[in-house]
Amino acid sequence: MAYQTLPNQDPYPPPSYQMQVGYSATAHEPGAPQVVINHQTTPADNDDYNWTMSCIMMLFCFICGGWLALPLNFMAIGMSSSAKDAARRGDAALAQRKAMYALLLNATAVILFVYI
């Protein structure tokens, strides 16, 4: 079976593309307006939304015997993972809200661990 290529149906040549490393792409045809597409970093690229703190707190409570605080740590890990997913979807407001819930759960776990 031989593959057959079809002739180009478009009478205009394709536009030339120029890539700039990871930040923007430009497409420019002579005589046409220039289109610039910029890539913006999302908060998920550089923020862990209290996930690391939740894991460290869970490990600390597990080793030192803070058994009553462990459920709060598990909920904090779930909230921070959910915040990262929301940030990847582009919902920054929901991501910040869930990160704040994770922080509050961790703070409550610390208070519970210290006082009990």
Rosetta constraint file for C-alpha pairs under 8 A:
AtomPair CA 15 CA 27 HARMONIC 6.40 0.50
AtomPair CA 15 CA 28 HARMONIC 6.14 0.50
AtomPair CA 15 CA 29 HARMONIC 5.27 0.50
AtomPair CA 16 CA 27 HARMONIC 6.06 0.50
AtomPair CA 16 CA 28 HARMONIC 6.13 0.50
AtomPair CA 16 CA 29 HARMONIC 6.70 0.50
AtomPair CA 17 CA 25 HARMONIC 7.36 0.50
AtomPair CA 17 CA 26 HARMONIC 6.03 0.50
AtomPair CA 17 CA 27 HARMONIC 4.85 0.50
AtomPair CA 17 CA 28 HARMONIC 6.94 0.50
AtomPair CA 18 CA 25 HARMONIC 6.22 0.50
AtomPair CA 18 CA 26 HARMONIC 5.55 0.50
AtomPair CA 18 CA 27 HARMONIC 6.63 0.50
AtomPair CA 19 CA 24 HARMONIC 6.67 0.50
AtomPair CA 19 CA 25 HARMONIC 4.85 0.50
AtomPair CA 19 CA 26 HARMONIC 6.58 0.50
AtomPair CA 20 CA 24 HARMONIC 5.58 0.50
AtomPair CA 20 CA 25 HARMONIC 6.10 0.50
AtomPair CA 22 CA 39 HARMONIC 7.29 0.50
AtomPair CA 23 CA 38 HARMONIC 5.92 0.50
AtomPair CA 23 CA 39 HARMONIC 5.07 0.50
AtomPair CA 23 CA 40 HARMONIC 7.43 0.50
AtomPair CA 24 CA 36 HARMONIC 6.91 0.50
AtomPair CA 24 CA 37 HARMONIC 5.46 0.50
AtomPair CA 24 CA 38 HARMONIC 4.39 0.50
AtomPair CA 24 CA 39 HARMONIC 5.77 0.50
AtomPair CA 25 CA 36 HARMONIC 6.15 0.50
AtomPair CA 25 CA 37 HARMONIC 5.43 0.50
AtomPair CA 25 CA 38 HARMONIC 6.80 0.50
AtomPair CA 26 CA 34 HARMONIC 7.37 0.50
AtomPair CA 26 CA 35 HARMONIC 5.96 0.50
AtomPair CA 26 CA 36 HARMONIC 4.88 0.50
AtomPair CA 26 CA 37 HARMONIC 6.49 0.50
AtomPair CA 27 CA 34 HARMONIC 6.57 0.50
AtomPair CA 27 CA 35 HARMONIC 5.80 0.50
AtomPair CA 27 CA 36 HARMONIC 7.03 0.50
AtomPair CA 28 CA 32 HARMONIC 6.89 0.50
AtomPair CA 28 CA 33 HARMONIC 7.19 0.50
AtomPair CA 28 CA 34 HARMONIC 5.23 0.50
AtomPair CA 28 CA 35 HARMONIC 6.77 0.50
AtomPair CA 29 CA 33 HARMONIC 7.62 0.50
AtomPair CA 29 CA 34 HARMONIC 7.53 0.50
AtomPair CA 41 CA 45 HARMONIC 6.43 0.50
AtomPair CA 42 CA 46 HARMONIC 7.72 0.50
AtomPair CA 42 CA 87 HARMONIC 7.00 0.50
AtomPair CA 42 CA 88 HARMONIC 7.20 0.50
AtomPair CA 42 CA 90 HARMONIC 7.48 0.50
AtomPair CA 43 CA 47 HARMONIC 5.81 0.50
AtomPair CA 43 CA 87 HARMONIC 6.37 0.50
AtomPair CA 43 CA 92 HARMONIC 7.59 0.50
AtomPair CA 44 CA 48 HARMONIC 6.79 0.50
AtomPair CA 44 CA 84 HARMONIC 5.85 0.50
AtomPair CA 44 CA 87 HARMONIC 5.51 0.50
AtomPair CA 44 CA 88 HARMONIC 6.03 0.50
AtomPair CA 48 CA 52 HARMONIC 6.92 0.50
AtomPair CA 48 CA 80 HARMONIC 7.49 0.50
AtomPair CA 48 CA 84 HARMONIC 6.89 0.50
AtomPair CA 49 CA 80 HARMONIC 5.32 0.50
AtomPair CA 49 CA 81 HARMONIC 7.72 0.50
AtomPair CA 49 CA 83 HARMONIC 6.51 0.50
AtomPair CA 49 CA 84 HARMONIC 6.58 0.50
AtomPair CA 49 CA 95 HARMONIC 7.99 0.50
AtomPair CA 49 CA 96 HARMONIC 7.85 0.50
AtomPair CA 49 CA 99 HARMONIC 5.08 0.50
AtomPair CA 49 CA 102 HARMONIC 7.83 0.50
AtomPair CA 50 CA 54 HARMONIC 6.12 0.50
AtomPair CA 50 CA 77 HARMONIC 8.00 0.50
AtomPair CA 50 CA 80 HARMONIC 5.94 0.50
AtomPair CA 50 CA 99 HARMONIC 6.45 0.50
AtomPair CA 50 CA 102 HARMONIC 6.56 0.50
AtomPair CA 50 CA 103 HARMONIC 6.43 0.50
AtomPair CA 51 CA 55 HARMONIC 6.29 0.50
AtomPair CA 51 CA 76 HARMONIC 7.68 0.50
AtomPair CA 51 CA 77 HARMONIC 5.78 0.50
AtomPair CA 51 CA 80 HARMONIC 5.24 0.50
AtomPair CA 51 CA 81 HARMONIC 6.82 0.50
AtomPair CA 52 CA 56 HARMONIC 6.20 0.50
AtomPair CA 53 CA 57 HARMONIC 6.02 0.50
AtomPair CA 53 CA 106 HARMONIC 7.85 0.50
AtomPair CA 54 CA 58 HARMONIC 6.08 0.50
AtomPair CA 54 CA 73 HARMONIC 5.90 0.50
AtomPair CA 54 CA 74 HARMONIC 7.82 0.50
AtomPair CA 54 CA 76 HARMONIC 5.96 0.50
AtomPair CA 54 CA 77 HARMONIC 5.54 0.50
AtomPair CA 54 CA 102 HARMONIC 7.66 0.50
AtomPair CA 54 CA 106 HARMONIC 6.38 0.50
AtomPair CA 55 CA 59 HARMONIC 6.18 0.50
AtomPair CA 55 CA 73 HARMONIC 7.49 0.50
AtomPair CA 55 CA 77 HARMONIC 6.82 0.50
AtomPair CA 56 CA 60 HARMONIC 6.08 0.50
AtomPair CA 57 CA 61 HARMONIC 6.02 0.50
AtomPair CA 57 CA 73 HARMONIC 6.77 0.50
AtomPair CA 57 CA 106 HARMONIC 7.30 0.50
AtomPair CA 57 CA 110 HARMONIC 7.99 0.50
AtomPair CA 58 CA 62 HARMONIC 6.02 0.50
AtomPair CA 58 CA 70 HARMONIC 6.10 0.50
AtomPair CA 58 CA 73 HARMONIC 5.37 0.50
AtomPair CA 58 CA 74 HARMONIC 7.28 0.50
AtomPair CA 59 CA 63 HARMONIC 6.12 0.50
AtomPair CA 60 CA 64 HARMONIC 5.93 0.50
AtomPair CA 60 CA 66 HARMONIC 7.96 0.50
AtomPair CA 61 CA 65 HARMONIC 5.67 0.50
AtomPair CA 61 CA 66 HARMONIC 4.42 0.50
AtomPair CA 61 CA 67 HARMONIC 6.57 0.50
AtomPair CA 61 CA 69 HARMONIC 6.76 0.50
AtomPair CA 61 CA 70 HARMONIC 6.45 0.50
AtomPair CA 61 CA 113 HARMONIC 7.45 0.50
AtomPair CA 62 CA 66 HARMONIC 6.12 0.50
AtomPair CA 62 CA 67 HARMONIC 6.55 0.50
AtomPair CA 62 CA 70 HARMONIC 7.05 0.50
AtomPair CA 66 CA 70 HARMONIC 6.78 0.50
AtomPair CA 66 CA 113 HARMONIC 5.55 0.50
AtomPair CA 68 CA 112 HARMONIC 7.44 0.50
AtomPair CA 68 CA 113 HARMONIC 7.40 0.50
AtomPair CA 69 CA 73 HARMONIC 6.48 0.50
AtomPair CA 69 CA 109 HARMONIC 4.84 0.50
AtomPair CA 69 CA 110 HARMONIC 7.46 0.50
AtomPair CA 69 CA 112 HARMONIC 6.20 0.50
AtomPair CA 69 CA 113 HARMONIC 6.05 0.50
AtomPair CA 70 CA 74 HARMONIC 6.25 0.50
AtomPair CA 70 CA 109 HARMONIC 7.52 0.50
AtomPair CA 71 CA 75 HARMONIC 6.26 0.50
AtomPair CA 72 CA 76 HARMONIC 6.11 0.50
AtomPair CA 72 CA 105 HARMONIC 5.77 0.50
AtomPair CA 72 CA 106 HARMONIC 6.87 0.50
AtomPair CA 72 CA 108 HARMONIC 7.57 0.50
AtomPair CA 72 CA 109 HARMONIC 5.85 0.50
AtomPair CA 73 CA 77 HARMONIC 6.24 0.50
AtomPair CA 73 CA 105 HARMONIC 6.90 0.50
AtomPair CA 73 CA 106 HARMONIC 6.20 0.50
AtomPair CA 73 CA 109 HARMONIC 6.70 0.50
AtomPair CA 74 CA 78 HARMONIC 6.35 0.50
AtomPair CA 75 CA 79 HARMONIC 6.14 0.50
AtomPair CA 75 CA 102 HARMONIC 7.49 0.50
AtomPair CA 75 CA 105 HARMONIC 7.29 0.50
AtomPair CA 76 CA 80 HARMONIC 6.11 0.50
AtomPair CA 76 CA 101 HARMONIC 7.36 0.50
AtomPair CA 76 CA 102 HARMONIC 4.34 0.50
AtomPair CA 76 CA 103 HARMONIC 7.22 0.50
AtomPair CA 76 CA 105 HARMONIC 5.58 0.50
AtomPair CA 76 CA 106 HARMONIC 6.32 0.50
AtomPair CA 77 CA 81 HARMONIC 6.14 0.50
AtomPair CA 77 CA 102 HARMONIC 7.03 0.50
AtomPair CA 78 CA 82 HARMONIC 6.10 0.50
AtomPair CA 79 CA 83 HARMONIC 6.08 0.50
AtomPair CA 79 CA 98 HARMONIC 5.70 0.50
AtomPair CA 79 CA 99 HARMONIC 6.72 0.50
AtomPair CA 79 CA 101 HARMONIC 6.87 0.50
AtomPair CA 79 CA 102 HARMONIC 5.39 0.50
AtomPair CA 80 CA 84 HARMONIC 6.30 0.50
AtomPair CA 80 CA 98 HARMONIC 6.52 0.50
AtomPair CA 80 CA 99 HARMONIC 5.53 0.50
AtomPair CA 80 CA 102 HARMONIC 5.71 0.50
AtomPair CA 81 CA 85 HARMONIC 6.38 0.50
AtomPair CA 82 CA 86 HARMONIC 6.20 0.50
AtomPair CA 82 CA 95 HARMONIC 7.55 0.50
AtomPair CA 82 CA 98 HARMONIC 7.08 0.50
AtomPair CA 83 CA 87 HARMONIC 6.20 0.50
AtomPair CA 83 CA 94 HARMONIC 7.01 0.50
AtomPair CA 83 CA 95 HARMONIC 4.20 0.50
AtomPair CA 83 CA 96 HARMONIC 6.94 0.50
AtomPair CA 83 CA 97 HARMONIC 7.80 0.50
AtomPair CA 83 CA 98 HARMONIC 5.20 0.50
AtomPair CA 83 CA 99 HARMONIC 5.76 0.50
AtomPair CA 84 CA 88 HARMONIC 6.26 0.50
AtomPair CA 84 CA 95 HARMONIC 6.53 0.50
AtomPair CA 85 CA 89 HARMONIC 6.32 0.50
AtomPair CA 85 CA 95 HARMONIC 7.74 0.50
AtomPair CA 86 CA 90 HARMONIC 6.36 0.50
AtomPair CA 86 CA 91 HARMONIC 5.35 0.50
AtomPair CA 86 CA 92 HARMONIC 6.93 0.50
AtomPair CA 86 CA 94 HARMONIC 6.40 0.50
AtomPair CA 86 CA 95 HARMONIC 5.17 0.50
AtomPair CA 87 CA 91 HARMONIC 5.39 0.50
AtomPair CA 87 CA 92 HARMONIC 5.37 0.50
AtomPair CA 87 CA 94 HARMONIC 7.76 0.50
AtomPair CA 87 CA 95 HARMONIC 5.35 0.50
AtomPair CA 91 CA 95 HARMONIC 6.29 0.50
AtomPair CA 92 CA 96 HARMONIC 6.13 0.50
AtomPair CA 93 CA 97 HARMONIC 6.24 0.50
AtomPair CA 94 CA 98 HARMONIC 6.14 0.50
AtomPair CA 95 CA 99 HARMONIC 6.08 0.50
AtomPair CA 96 CA 100 HARMONIC 6.17 0.50
AtomPair CA 97 CA 101 HARMONIC 6.38 0.50
AtomPair CA 98 CA 102 HARMONIC 6.22 0.50
AtomPair CA 99 CA 103 HARMONIC 6.24 0.50
AtomPair CA 100 CA 104 HARMONIC 6.17 0.50
AtomPair CA 101 CA 105 HARMONIC 6.11 0.50
AtomPair CA 102 CA 106 HARMONIC 6.21 0.50
AtomPair CA 103 CA 107 HARMONIC 6.18 0.50
AtomPair CA 104 CA 108 HARMONIC 6.07 0.50
AtomPair CA 105 CA 109 HARMONIC 6.13 0.50
AtomPair CA 106 CA 110 HARMONIC 6.28 0.50
AtomPair CA 107 CA 111 HARMONIC 6.28 0.50
AtomPair CA 108 CA 112 HARMONIC 6.04 0.50
AtomPair CA 109 CA 113 HARMONIC 5.97 0.50
AtomPair CA 110 CA 114 HARMONIC 6.10 0.50
AtomPair CA 111 CA 115 HARMONIC 6.11 0.50
AtomPair CA 112 CA 116 HARMONIC 5.89 0.50
